Structure formats: structure tokens, C-alpha cells
């Protein structure tokens, strides 16, 4: 339900039960090999920022943007950055890093801003014809990155001010399996994807009911009337992981009105552990205590 012009940019850039077992989730640089070996290959993630101000032919400011995105780098155990592979292990790692970094390339070079830039030009002309004050478009992406030995999880917040009644916010996420070298959706972590999706949906509904109760408002009034159907589709919204568990987040307008703001739900690893496959446990870095 974002404004049409914000959706143009957003879509073009995206081409985005409690258990008794204790869990321990580690956050560390990912390694492919013995941790103490100088030949070990490690992945490290750093955030980089790009930005620019785009002008009309007469020098009028049309659009400013600043995007913060993660970049995956391959390093040897000695700390040396791998730019050219010397072993099959390094070649595989470079391919993994290339796959990850390609997802964010459009953010870095600003190549998907053309449609929005044309919109800014048209609105500038309209403002001048009607004697209205022109305010340049402003875009910003901020990212938080969680990494363990098998996973990189990125949660992003995309802000856009494109001349509407108020700025817009879109919550984004990207989850990457370092072992498989590919991005994934939450259901692939489960032994039974359908059961996992349903269990999380039930927990989200319980948390939503509590949120509405705390606001002394019926849930169908606090959220959109079809909020239960939206929650059923939770895996297609912003899902991310960190050392505490899994977060499912909905941007303003997605689950409730703008005034209600972002709707963020959290599940601990103990809650989702009963549904995970061995592969899922490995990706999330879960170690079960005996």
C-alpha cells in the first residue's frame, strides 16, 4: 500500500512452540576449514555506503540518496583478502561471495533510480507551473547484519520521501546460506515446511492479539480487517535472524494503518527449534545442550 512512486523504486531494486532444549547461537566470522589454520578460508561482512545528489539540467536538486549495503569478502586464515583463487576452496568461496554481493549491486550503482528520477522531473515541472514549493526526493537505506558460521542475515530499513503526505518506510530482509552459497526463504530450514509456517503463523496471531489488547482495541480494528490472512503469508515479508531468534516485521501499511507504525514480531530459537531440520540447525548455528 506504499505510494505508487515509492513502489516503483522498491520493486525494481528488490528484482525483497517453546521447547525444553537450551540453545546457543554463535555470531562469528564464517570459516571453511580449521579455525587455527592459515589456509582456512573465512567470510567477513562489512557495510559500505554509496550516495549522490542528482540534478536537473538547470542545477536544481532533484533527488538525493544514501544506501548502506553489506559486502561479503573472502579472507585467508592469515587475514589476507582473497582476490584471486589459489585453491578450489578459495574458488568456491569467491563464487559464494559473488552471488551474495550481486544481490546488492543495483543499490550501489544507483542503476534503478531512472524511473524515480523521471518522476521527480515531472513533479518539479508541475510545482513550477502551479507556483508550488519544490522539495527534492530523498532516499535512504540502512542495514543491520548478523553473521554466524553458516548464515548471513540482513535486515534493511528503506526510507523514501517522494513528495507525498509523509515519508514512507519499507522493511526488507535477505537471508543467505553460506554453505549452500544461496539466498533462502524460512521454510527451507524446517523438517516440514508446512508445519513450520503454520506454527509461526499461530504465534504471530497470539502476539498480534496481545498487541491489540494492550491498546484496548479489537484486533480487526487495530490491524487491517484481513490481518489474519496477511499473517498467514508471513514468510513473504521481512524475516531476519540474529543471536536471539527470528524476527518477522511488517512495514507501515502492510498489517495496519500508517499511524500504527511498523509491526514487529519475535520468536526465540527455543520456539522454532522443534520444527527445524538438521540443515536448519546448522545454518542458524544452533548448538543443543545435552
C-alpha positions as CSV (number, residue, x, y, z in Angstrom):
1,X,0.0,0.0,0.0
2,X,3.0,2.3,-0.4
3,X,2.6,5.3,-2.8
4,X,2.9,4.3,-6.4
5,X,6.2,6.2,-7.0
6,X,7.9,4.6,-4.0
7,X,6.7,1.2,-5.1
8,X,8.4,1.7,-8.5
9,X,11.8,2.0,-6.8
10,X,11.1,-0.6,-4.2
11,X,10.1,-3.3,-6.7
12,X,12.8,-2.5,-9.2
13,X,15.5,-2.8,-6.5
14,X,14.2,-5.9,-5.0
15,X,14.2,-7.9,-8.6
16,X,13.0,-8.3,-1.2
17,X,6.1,-23.7,20.4
18,X,8.5,-23.4,23.1
19,X,10.9,-26.4,23.7
20,X,12.8,-27.5,26.7
21,X,16.1,-27.8,25.0
22,X,18.5,-24.9,25.6
23,X,20.0,-23.3,22.6
24,X,23.2,-21.4,22.0
25,X,23.6,-19.3,18.8
26,X,27.1,-18.1,18.0
27,X,27.9,-15.0,16.0
28,X,31.3,-15.1,14.4
29,X,33.2,-14.8,11.1
30,X,32.3,-17.8,9.0
31,X,35.1,-20.3,8.2
32,X,35.5,-23.0,5.7
33,X,38.3,-25.0,7.3
34,X,40.2,-25.4,10.6
35,X,39.9,-22.3,12.6
36,X,43.6,-22.2,13.5
37,X,44.9,-22.8,10.0
38,X,46.4,-20.0,7.9
39,X,45.0,-21.9,4.9
40,X,41.4,-21.6,6.2
41,X,39.0,-19.5,4.2
42,X,36.8,-17.1,6.1
43,X,33.9,-14.8,5.1
44,X,33.7,-11.4,6.5
45,X,30.9,-8.8,6.0
46,X,31.4,-5.1,6.1
47,X,28.8,-2.4,5.3
48,X,29.6,0.1,2.7
49,X,27.8,3.3,1.8
50,X,27.1,5.0,-1.5
51,X,25.2,8.2,-2.2
52,X,24.8,11.0,-4.6
53,X,22.7,14.1,-5.4
54,X,21.1,14.1,-8.9
55,X,20.4,17.5,-10.5
56,X,18.1,18.8,-13.2
57,X,19.7,20.5,-16.3
58,X,19.4,23.9,-14.6
59,X,21.1,22.6,-11.5
60,X,18.0,22.2,-9.3
61,X,18.3,19.3,-6.9
62,X,16.0,16.5,-7.9
63,X,17.0,13.5,-5.7
64,X,19.4,12.6,-3.0
65,X,20.1,9.1,-1.9
66,X,22.3,7.3,0.5
67,X,22.3,3.5,0.6
68,X,24.1,1.3,3.1
69,X,24.6,-2.3,1.9
70,X,26.6,-5.3,3.1
71,X,29.6,-6.6,1.1
72,X,31.0,-10.1,1.5
73,X,34.7,-10.6,1.4
74,X,36.8,-13.8,1.4
75,X,39.9,-13.9,3.5
76,X,42.6,-16.4,4.3
77,X,43.3,-17.5,7.8
78,X,46.2,-15.0,7.8
79,X,43.7,-12.2,7.2
80,X,44.8,-11.6,3.6
81,X,41.9,-10.8,1.3
82,X,41.4,-13.3,-1.5
83,X,41.2,-11.6,-4.8
84,X,42.3,-14.5,-7.0
85,X,41.7,-18.1,-6.0
86,X,44.7,-20.3,-5.4
87,X,42.8,-23.4,-4.3
88,X,39.4,-25.0,-5.2
89,X,38.3,-24.0,-1.7
90,X,39.0,-20.3,-2.4
91,X,37.4,-20.5,-5.8
92,X,34.2,-21.9,-4.3
93,X,34.3,-19.1,-1.6
94,X,34.7,-16.4,-4.2
95,X,31.8,-17.7,-6.1
96,X,29.7,-17.6,-2.9
97,X,30.8,-14.0,-2.3
98,X,30.0,-13.0,-5.8
99,X,26.5,-14.5,-5.5
100,X,25.9,-12.6,-2.3
101,X,27.3,-9.2,-3.5
102,X,25.4,-9.4,-6.8
103,X,22.1,-9.1,-4.9
104,X,23.1,-5.6,-3.7
105,X,24.9,-4.3,-6.8
106,X,21.9,-2.2,-8.0
107,X,21.8,-0.4,-4.7
108,X,25.4,0.6,-5.0
109,X,25.4,1.9,-8.6
110,X,22.0,3.6,-8.5
111,X,21.1,2.0,-11.8
112,X,17.4,1.5,-10.8
113,X,16.7,5.1,-10.0
114,X,15.8,6.2,-13.5
115,X,12.0,5.8,-13.1
116,X,12.0,7.7,-9.8
117,X,14.3,10.4,-11.3
118,X,11.8,10.9,-14.2
119,X,9.0,11.2,-11.6
120,X,11.0,13.9,-9.8
121,X,11.4,15.9,-13.0
122,X,7.7,15.7,-13.8
123,X,6.8,16.8,-10.2
124,X,9.3,19.7,-10.4
125,X,7.7,20.9,-13.6
126,X,4.3,20.7,-12.0
127,X,5.3,22.6,-9.0
128,X,6.8,25.4,-11.1
129,X,3.7,25.7,-13.2
130,X,1.5,25.9,-10.2
131,X,3.8,28.1,-8.1
132,X,4.3,25.5,-5.5
133,X,7.4,24.9,-3.4
134,X,9.6,22.0,-4.6
135,X,11.1,19.6,-2.2
136,X,13.8,17.2,-3.6
137,X,13.2,13.5,-3.3
138,X,15.2,11.8,-0.6
139,X,16.0,8.0,-0.3
140,X,17.9,6.1,2.4
141,X,18.7,2.5,3.1
142,X,20.1,1.4,6.4
143,X,21.1,-2.2,7.1
144,X,21.9,-4.4,10.1
145,X,23.9,-7.6,9.6
146,X,24.0,-10.8,11.6
147,X,26.5,-13.4,10.8
148,X,27.4,-16.8,12.1
149,X,29.4,-19.7,10.6
150,X,26.5,-20.7,8.3
151,X,24.4,-17.7,7.8
152,X,24.3,-14.0,6.9
153,X,21.0,-12.3,7.7
154,X,20.5,-8.7,6.7
155,X,17.6,-6.6,7.8
156,X,17.1,-3.3,6.0
157,X,15.1,-0.2,6.5
158,X,14.3,1.8,3.4
159,X,13.1,5.4,3.8
160,X,11.7,7.4,1.0
161,X,10.3,10.9,0.8
162,X,8.9,11.5,-2.6
163,X,6.5,14.3,-2.1
164,X,3.6,12.5,-0.5
165,X,1.7,13.4,2.7
166,X,4.5,11.8,4.7
167,X,7.7,9.8,4.2
168,X,7.4,6.1,3.7
169,X,9.3,3.2,5.3
170,X,9.8,-0.3,3.9
171,X,11.3,-3.1,6.0
172,X,13.4,-5.5,3.9
173,X,15.4,-8.7,4.6
174,X,17.9,-11.0,2.9
175,X,19.0,-14.4,4.3
176,X,22.0,-16.2,2.8
177,X,23.2,-19.8,3.4
178,X,27.0,-19.6,3.4
179,X,27.3,-23.4,3.0
180,X,24.9,-23.6,0.0
181,X,26.0,-20.3,-1.4
182,X,22.5,-19.1,-2.0
183,X,19.7,-16.9,-0.5
184,X,16.8,-18.8,1.1
185,X,13.3,-18.4,2.5
186,X,12.5,-19.5,6.1
187,X,10.6,-22.7,5.2
188,X,13.7,-24.4,3.9
189,X,15.1,-24.5,7.4
190,X,12.3,-26.8,8.6
191,X,11.9,-30.6,8.6
192,X,8.3,-29.9,7.4
193,X,7.9,-26.6,5.8
194,X,4.1,-26.5,6.1
195,X,4.1,-27.3,9.8
196,X,6.7,-24.6,10.4
197,X,4.8,-22.0,8.5
198,X,1.6,-22.8,10.4
199,X,3.3,-22.8,13.8
200,X,4.9,-19.4,13.3
201,X,1.5,-18.1,12.0
202,X,-0.2,-19.2,15.2
203,X,2.5,-17.5,17.3
204,X,2.2,-14.3,15.3
205,X,-1.6,-14.3,15.8
206,X,-1.1,-14.7,19.5
207,X,1.3,-11.8,19.6
208,X,-1.0,-9.7,17.5
209,X,-3.9,-10.3,19.8
210,X,-1.7,-9.2,22.7
211,X,-0.7,-6.1,20.9
212,X,-4.3,-5.2,20.2
213,X,-5.3,-6.0,23.8
214,X,-2.6,-3.7,25.2
215,X,-4.0,-0.9,23.0
216,X,-7.6,-1.7,24.3
217,X,-8.7,-2.2,20.7
218,X,-10.2,-5.1,18.8
219,X,-7.6,-6.7,16.6
220,X,-9.7,-6.2,13.5
221,X,-9.7,-2.5,14.2
222,X,-6.1,-2.2,15.4
223,X,-4.9,-4.1,12.3
224,X,-6.4,-4.4,8.9
225,X,-9.6,-6.5,8.9
226,X,-7.8,-9.2,6.9
227,X,-4.8,-9.2,9.2
228,X,-5.0,-13.0,9.8
229,X,-4.6,-13.6,6.1
230,X,-1.7,-11.3,6.0
231,X,0.0,-13.1,8.9
232,X,-0.5,-16.4,7.1
233,X,1.8,-15.1,4.4
234,X,4.4,-14.0,6.9
235,X,7.3,-15.7,5.2
236,X,7.0,-13.3,2.2
237,X,7.6,-10.3,4.4
238,X,10.7,-9.1,6.2
239,X,12.1,-12.2,8.1
240,X,15.6,-11.9,9.7
241,X,17.7,-13.7,12.3
242,X,20.1,-12.6,15.0
243,X,21.6,-14.1,18.2
244,X,18.2,-14.0,19.9
245,X,16.0,-15.7,17.3
246,X,13.8,-14.9,14.3
247,X,12.1,-11.6,13.7
248,X,9.1,-11.1,11.4
249,X,8.4,-7.5,10.5
250,X,5.7,-5.7,8.6
251,X,6.2,-2.2,7.2
252,X,3.7,0.6,7.9
253,X,0.6,0.0,5.8
254,X,1.3,-3.8,5.4
255,X,-0.5,-5.0,8.5
256,X,-2.0,-1.9,10.0
257,X,-2.5,1.8,9.2
258,X,0.4,4.2,8.9
259,X,-0.2,5.7,12.4
260,X,0.2,2.2,13.9
261,X,3.8,2.1,12.6
262,X,5.9,-0.9,12.0
263,X,4.6,-4.2,13.3
264,X,7.4,-6.4,14.6
265,X,7.1,-9.9,16.0
266,X,9.9,-12.0,17.6
267,X,10.3,-15.8,18.1
268,X,13.1,-17.2,20.2
269,X,15.2,-20.1,18.9
270,X,13.6,-22.3,21.6
271,X,10.3,-21.6,19.9
272,X,11.3,-22.6,16.4
273,X,13.8,-25.3,17.3
274,X,11.2,-28.2,17.3
275,X,10.5,-27.6,13.6
276,X,14.0,-27.2,12.3
277,X,15.8,-29.8,10.2
278,X,19.4,-30.7,10.9
279,X,20.3,-28.4,8.0
280,X,18.3,-25.6,9.5
281,X,20.0,-26.0,12.9
282,X,23.4,-25.9,11.1
283,X,22.5,-22.8,9.2
284,X,21.3,-21.0,12.2
285,X,24.3,-22.1,14.3
286,X,22.2,-23.8,17.0
287,X,24.0,-26.0,19.4
288,X,21.8,-28.1,21.6
289,X,22.9,-28.6,25.1
290,X,22.7,-32.1,26.5
